[in-house]
Amino acid sequence: QALPLLKAFTDRIGLPTPNDPTDAARLLQELHESGELVALGEERGISKNTLLYELYELQGRAYVGKSIVDIKARTRDIFEATMASQIFPEIQELFDLARGQGIVPIAVSASCHWQVEVGASYLGVPPRLCLGVRSKVENEMAGETLNLPMTYGPGKVEALRSISPCPPIMAIGDSWQRTDRELLKDAALGLVVVHEPDVTLEGLHPFYIPT
């Protein structure tokens, strides 16, 4: 069921028509990580921000026909095997300090909502305080139609208002030029996770975490 969605995206950037959705998704991820995906888009007059918006939208819809329970179970297996040990202790410490001051952490991500729920649980954030890209659920399965707002760029601010009517006291992100920019600017204090010391960011504050 995801193949037509993937085909529409690969056609748009000039890639061969995919026959297998998993292979197509894997290829797109590899091209994204290498930077080639953005280059392919720019060759066809598609800006980087537009292309990445469409990619994150596709990631939120490509689970069409999958059980929500299965998506979460598979995500937890992968997280336990590869990512749980990589959580930055500095972020965990900051969350603990915030909670001690009565500040409630909320996870807002351009990743798939049901996967965000799993990942955020390792930081003690409950599902009801998670926001991510998601499609409408039909019979406990992921549907094709995307729920709006999409949690990318300004959509993160709009989605967050559905939980809290006020701007956040603090926002933390690493994609300060794209997916997190508006959210970081919306907060009273915008912290950008950086892995190099002495970084200067106009209007924002670097939060240095060594790799």
Secondary structure, DSSP 8 states (H G I E B T S, - for coil): --HHHHHHHHHHTT----S-HHHHHHHHHHHHHHTHHHHHHHHTT--HHHHHHHHHHHHHHTTTT-BHHHHHHHHHHHIIIIIGGG--HHHHHHHHHHHHTT----EEEEEEHHHHHHHHHTTT--GGGEEEE-EEEETTEEEEEE-SS-SSTHHHHHHHTTT-SS--SEEEES-TTTTTHHHHHHSSEEEEEESSSS---TTSEEEE---
